[in-house]
Amino acid sequence: MLDPRSEIYPTIAYRPIQPSDLEVLENIHLALFPIRYEREFFLNVVNGNGIISWGAVDTSRSDDRRDELIGFVTTRIIAAQDSEIEDLFRYNSSRKDLTLLYILTLGVVESYRNLGIASSLVREVIKYAASISNCRGVYLHVISYNQPAISFYNKMLFKLVRRLPHFYYIRGQHYDSYLFVYYGFPEDGGCQVLEQRGEKYTQMVQVQGIDHSLGISE
C-alpha cells in the first residue's frame, strides 16, 4: 500500500473492472460498507452483467500488485420512470425512453485517499452518462449520517432532491437516505426544471440543520 509519509505521488490509471478483480473487490466492499452485498452482485460487476464499472489502479507500484484495484465505482442504467425521481420528469411524460445512470457503490481504499481518485471515478461516470443520448442525469443514495459523502457530492455539483425515510435497514436499525442527482445532458431544457426543484429541496434541508459546509479531501 501507499506510504502516507511518502512525497512521491502514485500514478493512477482507470480501467473497467474485470473477473480477476473479484476477490479484491469483495474485500474492499467488506472493509468500506456497513451493507453486505451478495456474491451475485460482485459476479455481475466483474462480468459486466447489467453493471458498468470503473476501477482505479496504481501503475507506479514496483511489485506484482500494480494492477490491483485501489478504488472503484459501479453503476447501472435505470429507466427514469422506474426511479424514485420519476415525478421530476413529468414535464415530458411522452418520453418513455428517458434513462438515468445510478451509482451503486463508490470507494477508495484508505491508504489512497486524498488523491482525487473518487472525484476522477465520478467524472468517468458523468462522462459516460453524457454519451448516452437519452440519459438525463446520474443519481445515487447517501445514508443520512454520512456527512463526508454528502459534502463530497455537493462538491461534485450533485443536487440534493429528496429525503427517503427508513430507506436503509442495517443491523436492526432504520436510517434515512438522501437522494442526490447530477443533472445534465438535456435536449429540451428539461434539466432546468429538475435543477430548480432540486435547489428548492436542498434549501429546505439546510434549514432543517444539515451542515453542507463540511469540507473533505478525497
Z-matrix of the N, CA and C atoms (Angstrom, degrees):
N
C 1 1.449
C 2 1.529 1 110.73
N 3 1.317 2 114.23 1 164.78
C 4 1.459 3 120.03 2 -178.89
C 5 1.517 4 110.59 3 -68.92
N 6 1.306 5 117.01 4 132.98
C 7 1.459 6 122.18 5 175.08
C 8 1.515 7 107.91 6 -80.01
N 9 1.350 8 118.42 7 113.07
C 10 1.476 9 120.62 8 -175.99
C 11 1.516 10 112.72 9 -61.94
N 12 1.347 11 118.02 10 -16.36
C 13 1.455 12 120.59 11 179.88
C 14 1.530 13 112.22 12 -86.23
N 15 1.322 14 115.76 13 -9.27
C 16 1.455 15 119.33 14 -177.59
C 17 1.519 16 111.16 15 -73.15
N 18 1.330 17 116.43 16 142.29
C 19 1.460 18 121.21 17 177.07
C 20 1.530 19 111.15 18 -92.64
N 21 1.315 20 117.10 19 -0.77
C 22 1.458 21 121.70 20 179.71
C 23 1.523 22 108.39 21 -94.43
N 24 1.328 23 116.18 22 119.61
C 25 1.450 24 119.72 23 -179.08
C 26 1.528 25 110.16 24 -83.55
N 27 1.312 26 116.92 25 142.67
C 28 1.467 27 119.97 26 -179.52
C 29 1.521 28 111.33 27 -72.18
N 30 1.309 29 115.59 28 162.63
C 31 1.457 30 122.31 29 174.44
C 32 1.520 31 107.36 30 -98.29
N 33 1.321 32 116.77 31 109.79
C 34 1.458 33 121.36 32 -175.73
C 35 1.533 34 109.67 33 -97.81
N 36 1.323 35 115.12 34 131.51
C 37 1.461 36 121.54 35 175.43
C 38 1.523 37 108.41 36 -120.79
N 39 1.325 38 115.46 37 155.55
C 40 1.455 39 121.20 38 -177.31
C 41 1.519 40 109.14 39 -121.98
N 42 1.319 41 115.96 40 136.65
C 43 1.465 42 121.17 41 -176.50
C 44 1.529 43 109.34 42 -151.82
N 45 1.332 44 117.68 43 164.97
C 46 1.466 45 119.16 44 174.42
C 47 1.528 46 110.65 45 -65.08
N 48 1.307 47 116.00 46 149.05
C 49 1.465 48 120.39 47 173.96
C 50 1.528 49 108.11 48 -75.55
N 51 1.326 50 116.46 49 141.37
C 52 1.461 51 122.21 50 -172.67
C 53 1.526 52 110.76 51 -130.46
N 54 1.345 53 117.83 52 166.88
C 55 1.472 54 120.85 53 -176.65
C 56 1.520 55 114.74 54 -53.37
N 57 1.315 56 118.40 55 -34.09
C 58 1.462 57 120.74 56 -179.46
C 59 1.533 58 112.51 57 -67.57
N 60 1.332 59 117.58 58 -10.91
C 61 1.461 60 121.88 59 -179.76
C 62 1.529 61 112.96 60 -88.04
N 63 1.310 62 117.94 61 -1.93
C 64 1.463 63 121.75 62 -168.82
C 65 1.528 64 112.88 63 -53.68
N 66 1.316 65 118.11 64 -54.16
C 67 1.464 66 120.87 65 -174.83
C 68 1.530 67 111.71 66 -64.85
N 69 1.331 68 116.93 67 -44.70
C 70 1.461 69 120.21 68 -179.98
C 71 1.524 70 110.51 69 -64.32
N 72 1.326 71 116.83 70 -41.99
C 73 1.469 72 120.81 71 179.78
C 74 1.524 73 110.81 72 -60.02
N 75 1.315 74 116.84 73 -43.82
C 76 1.466 75 120.62 74 178.02
C 77 1.523 76 111.49 75 -62.26
N 78 1.320 77 116.13 76 -44.32
C 79 1.463 78 120.22 77 -177.57
C 80 1.523 79 112.09 78 -64.69
N 81 1.346 80 116.76 79 -39.32
C 82 1.469 81 119.05 80 179.55
C 83 1.524 82 110.49 81 -67.34
N 84 1.329 83 117.24 82 -42.40
C 85 1.464 84 119.83 83 177.37
C 86 1.523 85 110.50 84 -60.70
N 87 1.313 86 117.08 85 -41.25
C 88 1.457 87 120.87 86 -179.61
C 89 1.526 88 111.13 87 -62.20
N 90 1.330 89 116.07 88 -37.07
C 91 1.463 90 120.69 89 -178.13
C 92 1.528 91 112.73 90 -76.70
N 93 1.341 92 117.33 91 -30.42
C 94 1.461 93 120.58 92 -170.75
C 95 1.521 94 114.99 93 -95.93
N 96 1.336 95 117.97 94 -31.07
C 97 1.456 96 119.83 95 -167.23
C 98 1.524 97 112.69 96 -115.57
N 99 1.331 98 116.78 97 142.74
C 100 1.470 99 119.73 98 175.94
C 101 1.522 100 112.21 99 -74.44
N 102 1.339 101 116.45 100 -19.83
C 103 1.458 102 121.25 101 179.55
C 104 1.522 103 109.16 102 -86.71
N 105 1.309 104 117.42 103 135.44
C 106 1.463 105 122.18 104 177.78
C 107 1.523 106 109.64 105 -96.44
N 108 1.315 107 115.89 106 123.17
C 109 1.461 108 121.39 107 -177.61
C 110 1.523 109 110.38 108 -94.32
N 111 1.327 110 115.55 109 143.99
C 112 1.455 111 121.29 110 179.71
C 113 1.531 112 110.67 111 -70.67
N 114 1.311 113 115.31 112 155.18
C 115 1.463 114 121.06 113 178.41
C 116 1.530 115 111.12 114 -56.91
N 117 1.309 116 116.35 115 -34.94
C 118 1.468 117 120.82 116 -179.21
C 119 1.519 118 111.30 117 -59.86
N 120 1.345 119 116.41 118 -37.24
C 121 1.464 120 119.59 119 178.52
C 122 1.528 121 110.47 120 -58.73
N 123 1.317 122 117.31 121 -48.41
C 124 1.463 123 120.82 122 -177.61
C 125 1.531 124 111.72 123 -66.55
N 126 1.315 125 116.56 124 -37.14
C 127 1.467 126 119.75 125 177.14
C 128 1.525 127 110.38 126 -64.38
N 129 1.332 128 116.78 127 -39.08
C 130 1.459 129 119.81 128 177.53
C 131 1.527 130 111.09 129 -65.75
N 132 1.335 131 116.85 130 -37.45
C 133 1.466 132 120.34 131 179.47
C 134 1.526 133 110.37 132 -64.07
N 135 1.320 134 116.61 133 -55.22
C 136 1.474 135 119.62 134 -172.71
C 137 1.518 136 112.08 135 -69.45
N 138 1.331 137 117.47 136 -23.83
C 139 1.463 138 120.71 137 179.18
C 140 1.522 139 113.17 138 -98.93
N 141 1.330 140 117.29 139 -0.34
C 142 1.453 141 120.93 140 177.67
C 143 1.505 142 114.14 141 67.78
N 144 1.329 143 117.13 142 29.88
C 145 1.459 144 120.79 143 -179.76
C 146 1.530 145 110.48 144 -84.21
N 147 1.314 146 116.50 145 86.95
C 148 1.454 147 121.39 146 179.28
C 149 1.516 148 114.23 147 78.72
N 150 1.317 149 118.23 148 3.76
C 151 1.454 150 122.34 149 -178.77
C 152 1.524 151 109.67 150 -126.10
N 153 1.335 152 115.72 151 131.68
C 154 1.460 153 121.66 152 176.32
C 155 1.522 154 106.94 153 -104.97
N 156 1.321 155 117.05 154 129.93
C 157 1.458 156 119.60 155 -173.29
C 158 1.525 157 111.33 156 -139.19
N 159 1.336 158 114.24 157 158.37
C 160 1.457 159 122.37 158 174.30
C 161 1.522 160 107.52 159 -132.87
N 162 1.321 161 115.54 160 141.64
C 163 1.449 162 119.97 161 176.00
C 164 1.516 163 110.57 162 -120.48
N 165 1.329 164 115.93 163 151.96
C 166 1.462 165 121.69 164 175.59
C 167 1.523 166 108.49 165 -111.42
N 168 1.328 167 116.53 166 136.30
C 169 1.463 168 121.95 167 179.06
C 170 1.523 169 109.09 168 -133.54
N 171 1.321 170 115.88 169 155.46
C 172 1.462 171 122.38 170 179.27
C 173 1.522 172 108.56 171 -100.76
N 174 1.329 173 116.83 172 97.15
C 175 1.465 174 120.94 173 -176.02
C 176 1.521 175 112.90 174 -78.11
N 177 1.321 176 117.76 175 -5.47
C 178 1.469 177 120.22 176 179.42
C 179 1.525 178 112.41 177 -86.93
N 180 1.318 179 117.35 178 -3.89
C 181 1.457 180 120.12 179 179.59
C 182 1.529 181 110.21 180 -67.10
N 183 1.296 182 115.50 181 143.41
C 184 1.464 183 120.22 182 -177.97
C 185 1.525 184 112.32 183 -93.32
N 186 1.332 185 117.30 184 -9.71
C 187 1.466 186 119.61 185 -179.50
C 188 1.523 187 110.51 186 -93.42
N 189 1.323 188 116.44 187 -169.84
C 190 1.464 189 120.40 188 -176.12
C 191 1.520 190 112.64 189 -84.48
N 192 1.339 191 117.50 190 12.44
C 193 1.462 192 120.88 191 -179.73
C 194 1.523 193 111.42 192 -107.89
N 195 1.312 194 117.57 193 21.47
C 196 1.460 195 121.19 194 -177.52
C 197 1.531 196 112.01 195 -69.18
N 198 1.329 197 117.29 196 -15.00
C 199 1.462 198 120.38 197 177.40
C 200 1.532 199 111.23 198 -110.51
N 201 1.331 200 116.75 199 15.93
C 202 1.461 201 120.62 200 179.93
C 203 1.526 202 110.43 201 -84.76
N 204 1.319 203 116.45 202 137.67
C 205 1.460 204 121.03 203 -178.96
C 206 1.522 205 111.43 204 -59.37
N 207 1.338 206 114.87 205 134.23
C 208 1.459 207 120.16 206 170.94
C 209 1.541 208 110.11 207 -124.31
N 210 1.322 209 116.10 208 -1.09
C 211 1.455 210 122.43 209 176.28
C 212 1.514 211 109.79 210 -165.90
N 213 1.315 212 116.90 211 161.47
C 214 1.466 213 119.88 212 -176.59
C 215 1.522 214 110.13 213 -163.64
N 216 1.322 215 115.41 214 159.30
C 217 1.455 216 122.40 215 166.37
C 218 1.514 217 106.91 216 -143.36
N 219 1.329 218 116.60 217 136.76
C 220 1.461 219 121.59 218 178.54
C 221 1.528 220 108.65 219 -120.63
N 222 1.323 221 116.57 220 140.99
C 223 1.467 222 121.23 221 -175.91
C 224 1.520 223 111.21 222 -140.68
N 225 1.322 224 114.69 223 164.27
C 226 1.460 225 120.81 224 176.42
C 227 1.526 226 108.15 225 -143.45
N 228 1.323 227 117.12 226 141.52
C 229 1.463 228 121.90 227 174.46
C 230 1.527 229 108.56 228 -81.60
N 231 1.329 230 116.18 229 128.84
C 232 1.462 231 121.88 230 -178.58
C 233 1.524 232 109.10 231 -128.10
N 234 1.323 233 116.61 232 137.76
C 235 1.461 234 120.18 233 175.13
C 236 1.519 235 109.09 234 -62.34
N 237 1.319 236 117.46 235 133.34
C 238 1.472 237 121.11 236 -178.07
C 239 1.518 238 111.11 237 -56.34
N 240 1.326 239 117.85 238 -36.70
C 241 1.458 240 120.95 239 -177.67
C 242 1.527 241 112.81 240 -70.41
N 243 1.341 242 116.75 241 -13.11
C 244 1.463 243 120.62 242 178.68
C 245 1.529 244 112.16 243 -100.28
N 246 1.325 245 117.63 244 2.46
C 247 1.467 246 121.21 245 -177.56
C 248 1.519 247 110.96 246 -93.19
N 249 1.352 248 115.64 247 168.73
C 250 1.453 249 120.59 248 177.44
C 251 1.523 250 112.74 249 -71.20
N 252 1.322 251 117.38 250 -9.95
C 253 1.462 252 120.35 251 -179.46
C 254 1.524 253 111.56 252 -113.27
N 255 1.333 254 115.43 253 25.43
C 256 1.465 255 120.00 254 179.51
C 257 1.513 256 111.54 255 -56.74
N 258 1.344 257 116.45 256 -35.11
C 259 1.462 258 119.83 257 -177.37
C 260 1.514 259 112.12 258 -64.66
N 261 1.329 260 118.30 259 -22.65
C 262 1.458 261 120.78 260 179.45
C 263 1.529 262 112.15 261 -74.60
N 264 1.318 263 116.52 262 -8.30
C 265 1.460 264 120.25 263 -179.33
C 266 1.527 265 112.11 264 -105.71
N 267 1.318 266 117.60 265 10.91
C 268 1.458 267 119.81 266 -175.77
C 269 1.515 268 113.26 267 -70.02
N 270 1.346 269 115.94 268 -13.55
C 271 1.463 270 118.77 269 176.64
C 272 1.514 271 110.94 270 -62.72
N 273 1.332 272 117.32 271 -15.99
C 274 1.467 273 121.31 272 -179.68
C 275 1.516 274 108.45 273 -141.26
N 276 1.337 275 115.85 274 58.13
C 277 1.454 276 120.94 275 -173.91
C 278 1.525 277 113.28 276 -65.68
N 279 1.329 278 117.06 277 -14.70
C 280 1.456 279 119.16 278 178.94
C 281 1.527 280 112.18 279 -72.46
N 282 1.330 281 116.80 280 -17.34
C 283 1.463 282 120.82 281 179.68
C 284 1.523 283 109.94 282 -88.13
N 285 1.299 284 117.29 283 94.71
C 286 1.456 285 121.73 284 -179.70
C 287 1.526 286 112.28 285 -85.58
N 288 1.325 287 116.36 286 -6.01
C 289 1.468 288 119.37 287 -174.89
C 290 1.522 289 112.82 288 -98.50
N 291 1.339 290 118.37 289 3.45
C 292 1.448 291 120.24 290 -177.71
C 293 1.527 292 110.77 291 -66.00
N 294 1.329 293 116.26 292 140.40
C 295 1.461 294 121.03 293 -179.40
C 296 1.527 295 110.74 294 -127.84
N 297 1.324 296 114.78 295 166.34
C 298 1.458 297 123.68 296 172.99
C 299 1.526 298 107.39 297 -132.15
N 300 1.309 299 115.78 298 153.83
C 301 1.459 300 120.30 299 174.15
C 302 1.523 301 106.97 300 -103.54
N 303 1.316 302 116.26 301 119.49
C 304 1.462 303 122.06 302 -175.24
C 305 1.524 304 110.48 303 -100.69
N 306 1.332 305 116.83 304 125.54
C 307 1.461 306 120.94 305 176.78
C 308 1.520 307 108.34 306 -82.50
N 309 1.323 308 115.84 307 117.02
C 310 1.458 309 121.96 308 179.87
C 311 1.520 310 111.07 309 -81.11
N 312 1.336 311 116.55 310 -56.77
C 313 1.466 312 121.19 311 179.98
C 314 1.528 313 109.43 312 -142.90
N 315 1.329 314 114.58 313 149.10
C 316 1.459 315 122.24 314 177.82
C 317 1.518 316 107.24 315 -144.91
N 318 1.338 317 117.49 316 130.07
C 319 1.453 318 118.67 317 -179.57
C 320 1.514 319 112.85 318 -161.86
N 321 1.331 320 115.02 319 154.87
C 322 1.465 321 123.11 320 176.12
C 323 1.524 322 107.12 321 -135.85
N 324 1.325 323 117.67 322 133.78
C 325 1.460 324 119.69 323 -179.91
C 326 1.532 325 109.19 324 -62.60
N 327 1.319 326 115.63 325 150.33
C 328 1.463 327 121.09 326 -168.65
C 329 1.530 328 113.32 327 -56.85
N 330 1.327 329 117.72 328 -41.18
C 331 1.465 330 120.10 329 -174.94
C 332 1.526 331 113.35 330 -72.47
N 333 1.341 332 118.19 331 -7.10
C 334 1.467 333 121.17 332 179.11
C 335 1.526 334 111.77 333 -114.18
N 336 1.316 335 118.19 334 16.10
C 337 1.452 336 120.23 335 178.77
C 338 1.521 337 111.07 336 -80.11
N 339 1.311 338 115.14 337 167.58
C 340 1.476 339 123.36 338 -179.56
C 341 1.521 340 112.35 339 69.25
N 342 1.321 341 117.09 340 22.86
C 343 1.468 342 121.40 341 178.31
C 344 1.525 343 111.94 342 -116.90
N 345 1.333 344 117.91 343 5.53
C 346 1.463 345 120.94 344 179.77
C 347 1.508 346 114.70 345 79.76
N 348 1.343 347 117.87 346 14.27
C 349 1.464 348 120.67 347 -176.75
C 350 1.525 349 110.99 348 -68.47
N 351 1.335 350 117.44 349 -43.73
C 352 1.462 351 119.88 350 179.41
C 353 1.531 352 110.91 351 -61.58
N 354 1.330 353 116.73 352 -41.23
C 355 1.475 354 120.09 353 178.25
C 356 1.520 355 110.71 354 -61.69
N 357 1.318 356 116.82 355 -42.37
C 358 1.468 357 120.34 356 -179.60
C 359 1.522 358 111.00 357 -65.40
N 360 1.313 359 117.38 358 -39.00
C 361 1.463 360 120.55 359 178.44
C 362 1.530 361 110.82 360 -64.20
N 363 1.317 362 116.92 361 -42.42
C 364 1.466 363 120.26 362 179.27
C 365 1.531 364 110.01 363 -66.57
N 366 1.320 365 117.43 364 -37.20
C 367 1.473 366 119.52 365 176.96
C 368 1.528 367 110.78 366 -63.47
N 369 1.331 368 117.82 367 -35.30
C 370 1.465 369 120.54 368 175.55
C 371 1.526 370 110.12 369 -62.47
N 372 1.320 371 116.30 370 -40.66
C 373 1.466 372 121.12 371 178.48
C 374 1.525 373 110.53 372 -62.96
N 375 1.331 374 116.12 373 -47.28
C 376 1.469 375 120.25 374 -178.88
C 377 1.529 376 110.67 375 -63.01
N 378 1.326 377 116.11 376 -41.83
C 379 1.467 378 119.87 377 179.22
C 380 1.525 379 110.81 378 -62.32
N 381 1.317 380 116.35 379 -41.58
C 382 1.469 381 119.93 380 178.76
C 383 1.527 382 110.48 381 -64.99
N 384 1.335 383 116.63 382 -45.53
C 385 1.461 384 120.02 383 179.94
C 386 1.529 385 111.25 384 -59.70
N 387 1.338 386 116.43 385 -38.89
C 388 1.461 387 120.93 386 -179.77
C 389 1.525 388 112.02 387 -65.18
N 390 1.334 389 116.46 388 -22.07
C 391 1.469 390 120.06 389 -179.65
C 392 1.523 391 112.56 390 -82.64
N 393 1.338 392 117.35 391 -8.08
C 394 1.464 393 121.97 392 179.88
C 395 1.527 394 108.21 393 -94.84
N 396 1.293 395 117.19 394 118.42
C 397 1.464 396 120.90 395 -168.51
C 398 1.526 397 113.41 396 -62.02
N 399 1.331 398 118.56 397 -32.59
C 400 1.465 399 119.91 398 -176.61
C 401 1.526 400 112.80 399 -103.58
N 402 1.332 401 116.90 400 12.68
C 403 1.467 402 120.72 401 179.30
C 404 1.521 403 109.75 402 -86.48
N 405 1.326 404 116.78 403 132.88
C 406 1.452 405 121.25 404 -176.64
C 407 1.517 406 114.12 405 -111.15
N 408 1.334 407 117.96 406 4.04
C 409 1.449 408 118.36 407 177.58
C 410 1.511 409 112.90 408 162.09
N 411 1.322 410 114.47 409 177.48
C 412 1.458 411 123.35 410 178.28
C 413 1.526 412 106.62 411 -121.02
N 414 1.330 413 117.64 412 136.20
C 415 1.458 414 118.09 413 179.05
C 416 1.521 415 111.46 414 -140.83
N 417 1.333 416 115.33 415 166.52
C 418 1.466 417 121.10 416 -176.27
C 419 1.515 418 109.60 417 -166.27
N 420 1.328 419 116.19 418 168.97
C 421 1.453 420 122.92 419 175.37
C 422 1.524 421 109.93 420 -111.79
N 423 1.326 422 115.58 421 145.05
C 424 1.463 423 122.15 422 174.08
C 425 1.521 424 107.95 423 -128.98
N 426 1.324 425 117.67 424 130.23
C 427 1.461 426 120.40 425 177.61
C 428 1.529 427 108.99 426 -62.44
N 429 1.307 428 117.55 427 142.19
C 430 1.466 429 122.10 428 -165.10
C 431 1.525 430 114.17 429 -63.53
N 432 1.325 431 118.80 430 -23.76
C 433 1.468 432 119.47 431 -178.13
C 434 1.521 433 113.45 432 -91.49
N 435 1.329 434 117.89 433 -1.63
C 436 1.470 435 120.77 434 -175.34
C 437 1.528 436 110.34 435 -86.05
N 438 1.326 437 116.28 436 78.85
C 439 1.456 438 120.82 437 -177.34
C 440 1.536 439 113.18 438 -62.62
N 441 1.330 440 120.27 439 -40.38
C 442 1.474 441 118.70 440 177.57
C 443 1.523 442 112.64 441 -58.79
N 444 1.342 443 117.29 442 -40.87
C 445 1.461 444 120.12 443 179.01
C 446 1.519 445 111.25 444 -67.66
N 447 1.332 446 117.02 445 -40.31
C 448 1.466 447 120.88 446 177.54
C 449 1.522 448 110.09 447 -59.43
N 450 1.319 449 115.81 448 -45.77
C 451 1.464 450 120.20 449 179.66
C 452 1.531 451 111.07 450 -64.94
N 453 1.327 452 116.09 451 -40.52
C 454 1.471 453 120.33 452 -179.48
C 455 1.526 454 110.97 453 -60.11
N 456 1.327 455 117.69 454 -47.82
C 457 1.464 456 119.57 455 -177.28
C 458 1.524 457 111.63 456 -71.37
N 459 1.313 458 117.56 457 -30.79
C 460 1.462 459 118.58 458 171.02
C 461 1.522 460 110.86 459 -60.65
N 462 1.326 461 116.06 460 -44.12
C 463 1.459 462 120.77 461 179.65
C 464 1.523 463 111.47 462 -62.66
N 465 1.335 464 116.61 463 -32.40
C 466 1.458 465 121.65 464 179.94
C 467 1.531 466 112.01 465 -84.24
N 468 1.340 467 116.75 466 9.28
C 469 1.475 468 124.54 467 175.16
C 470 1.523 469 113.37 468 71.91
N 471 1.327 470 117.02 469 24.27
C 472 1.458 471 120.14 470 169.41
C 473 1.525 472 107.93 471 -78.16
N 474 1.323 473 116.25 472 150.35
C 475 1.456 474 121.63 473 179.62
C 476 1.528 475 110.01 474 -109.30
N 477 1.317 476 116.53 475 135.30
C 478 1.457 477 122.01 476 175.26
C 479 1.522 478 108.47 477 -80.31
N 480 1.329 479 117.20 478 118.18
C 481 1.458 480 120.19 479 -174.23
C 482 1.523 481 114.17 480 -116.27
N 483 1.326 482 117.79 481 -16.68
C 484 1.463 483 117.46 482 -173.75
C 485 1.522 484 111.28 483 -161.59
N 486 1.317 485 114.87 484 147.23
C 487 1.461 486 122.00 485 170.98
C 488 1.524 487 107.59 486 -111.20
N 489 1.320 488 116.71 487 129.44
C 490 1.456 489 121.98 488 -177.99
C 491 1.529 490 108.75 489 -112.87
N 492 1.336 491 117.75 490 106.05
C 493 1.473 492 120.53 491 -177.58
C 494 1.525 493 112.26 492 -64.09
N 495 1.316 494 115.62 493 140.18
C 496 1.471 495 122.90 494 173.67
C 497 1.534 496 112.46 495 55.06
N 498 1.324 497 117.02 496 35.51
C 499 1.464 498 120.79 497 -176.97
C 500 1.537 499 111.23 498 -70.08
N 501 1.333 500 115.82 499 -39.26
C 502 1.460 501 120.35 500 -178.84
C 503 1.534 502 110.17 501 -103.12
N 504 1.325 503 115.34 502 146.71
C 505 1.458 504 121.24 503 172.31
C 506 1.523 505 106.90 504 -129.71
N 507 1.333 506 115.62 505 105.34
C 508 1.462 507 121.24 506 -172.76
C 509 1.521 508 109.19 507 -127.92
N 510 1.311 509 114.87 508 123.82
C 511 1.472 510 121.37 509 177.94
C 512 1.528 511 112.43 510 48.71
N 513 1.311 512 114.02 511 46.21
C 514 1.455 513 119.78 512 174.29
C 515 1.506 514 115.68 513 80.25
N 516 1.331 515 117.81 514 9.44
C 517 1.461 516 120.18 515 -178.51
C 518 1.523 517 110.91 516 -131.91
N 519 1.330 518 116.54 517 141.46
C 520 1.456 519 122.30 518 178.12
C 521 1.531 520 110.66 519 -88.37
N 522 1.339 521 115.48 520 144.80
C 523 1.465 522 122.16 521 176.29
C 524 1.516 523 108.52 522 -136.12
N 525 1.333 524 115.68 523 144.36
C 526 1.458 525 120.58 524 175.37
C 527 1.525 526 110.61 525 -76.20
N 528 1.310 527 114.44 526 162.00
C 529 1.467 528 120.88 527 176.98
C 530 1.517 529 109.21 528 -125.33
N 531 1.340 530 115.96 529 144.37
C 532 1.457 531 122.04 530 169.09
C 533 1.515 532 108.39 531 -102.46
N 534 1.325 533 115.05 532 135.20
C 535 1.457 534 120.51 533 -178.97
C 536 1.525 535 108.76 534 -104.35
N 537 1.323 536 116.13 535 121.39
C 538 1.460 537 123.41 536 -179.33
C 539 1.525 538 110.32 537 -110.12
N 540 1.325 539 115.92 538 142.87
C 541 1.464 540 121.63 539 179.53
C 542 1.519 541 109.67 540 -131.78
N 543 1.322 542 115.82 541 134.90
C 544 1.466 543 121.41 542 168.71
C 545 1.519 544 105.78 543 -98.76
N 546 1.340 545 116.06 544 110.49
C 547 1.460 546 120.52 545 -177.61
C 548 1.509 547 109.82 546 -80.04
N 549 1.316 548 114.59 547 143.84
C 550 1.448 549 114.27 548 175.37
C 551 1.503 550 113.51 549 177.95
N 552 1.304 551 112.89 550 174.41
C 553 1.458 552 123.81 551 168.13
C 554 1.528 553 114.51 552 61.48
N 555 1.360 554 121.28 553 33.41
C 556 1.462 555 119.62 554 -179.85
C 557 1.521 556 111.55 555 -80.67
N 558 1.331 557 115.29 556 149.35
C 559 1.458 558 120.65 557 174.41
C 560 1.520 559 111.32 558 -98.03
N 561 1.345 560 116.06 559 -18.06
C 562 1.464 561 118.63 560 -171.42
C 563 1.522 562 113.26 561 -129.27
N 564 1.351 563 117.27 562 18.59
C 565 1.445 564 119.81 563 177.92
C 566 1.509 565 114.70 564 82.08
N 567 1.332 566 117.24 565 3.15
C 568 1.456 567 120.47 566 -178.12
C 569 1.502 568 112.92 567 -62.30
N 570 1.304 569 118.12 568 -25.08
C 571 1.460 570 121.94 569 179.05
C 572 1.515 571 111.01 570 -56.10
N 573 1.326 572 117.39 571 -34.95
C 574 1.451 573 120.21 572 -177.33
C 575 1.520 574 110.91 573 -64.82
N 576 1.347 575 116.56 574 -35.92
C 577 1.453 576 119.91 575 178.27
C 578 1.512 577 109.94 576 -64.35
N 579 1.329 578 116.69 577 -46.19
C 580 1.450 579 121.42 578 178.44
C 581 1.516 580 111.18 579 -60.17
N 582 1.314 581 117.23 580 -45.56
C 583 1.453 582 120.86 581 -174.81
C 584 1.524 583 111.02 582 -65.53
N 585 1.330 584 117.05 583 -40.19
C 586 1.455 585 119.50 584 179.74
C 587 1.519 586 110.55 585 -62.67
N 588 1.338 587 116.87 586 -40.76
C 589 1.459 588 119.54 587 179.68
C 590 1.522 589 110.48 588 -68.53
N 591 1.311 590 116.10 589 -38.06
C 592 1.453 591 120.04 590 179.32
C 593 1.509 592 112.03 591 -64.98
N 594 1.326 593 117.10 592 -42.02
C 595 1.460 594 120.73 593 179.65
C 596 1.519 595 110.55 594 -64.97
N 597 1.325 596 116.68 595 -38.29
C 598 1.458 597 119.87 596 179.16
C 599 1.517 598 110.45 597 -62.36
N 600 1.333 599 117.06 598 -43.36
C 601 1.455 600 119.77 599 -179.49
C 602 1.523 601 110.84 600 -68.42
N 603 1.313 602 117.60 601 -40.05
C 604 1.459 603 120.77 602 178.73
C 605 1.521 604 110.31 603 -58.13
N 606 1.336 605 117.68 604 -42.23
C 607 1.452 606 121.00 605 179.00
C 608 1.527 607 110.85 606 -63.11
N 609 1.343 608 116.86 607 -38.70
C 610 1.455 609 120.80 608 179.17
C 611 1.522 610 110.64 609 -62.83
N 612 1.333 611 116.58 610 -43.83
C 613 1.455 612 120.21 611 -177.86
C 614 1.517 613 110.86 612 -68.94
N 615 1.322 614 117.32 613 -37.30
C 616 1.454 615 119.99 614 177.83
C 617 1.529 616 110.69 615 -61.25
N 618 1.307 617 116.77 616 -38.87
C 619 1.465 618 120.36 617 178.72
C 620 1.526 619 109.59 618 -62.87
N 621 1.351 620 116.85 619 -31.90
C 622 1.448 621 120.73 620 -178.37
C 623 1.527 622 112.12 621 -78.27
N 624 1.324 623 117.87 622 -1.96
C 625 1.445 624 118.76 623 168.25
C 626 1.507 625 116.48 624 112.04
N 627 1.320 626 120.06 625 8.00
C 628 1.454 627 120.54 626 177.95
C 629 1.517 628 109.41 627 -79.01
N 630 1.320 629 115.98 628 131.56
C 631 1.461 630 120.89 629 -176.78
C 632 1.525 631 109.47 630 -89.93
N 633 1.325 632 116.71 631 103.15
C 634 1.467 633 121.06 632 178.67
C 635 1.514 634 111.85 633 -89.91
N 636 1.326 635 118.31 634 4.82
C 637 1.456 636 119.97 635 -179.09
C 638 1.521 637 112.27 636 -94.35
N 639 1.344 638 116.66 637 -3.92
C 640 1.457 639 119.65 638 179.56
C 641 1.522 640 110.31 639 -61.91
N 642 1.324 641 117.24 640 126.59
C 643 1.455 642 121.27 641 -177.40
C 644 1.511 643 111.91 642 -104.29
N 645 1.333 644 116.56 643 142.30
C 646 1.455 645 121.14 644 176.02
C 647 1.516 646 108.73 645 -135.51
N 648 1.320 647 115.67 646 155.14
C 649 1.468 648 121.99 647 172.12
C 650 1.517 649 106.72 648 -109.91
N 651 1.317 650 116.43 649 124.61
C 652 1.468 651 117.84 650 -177.45
C 653 1.520 652 110.58 651 -122.27
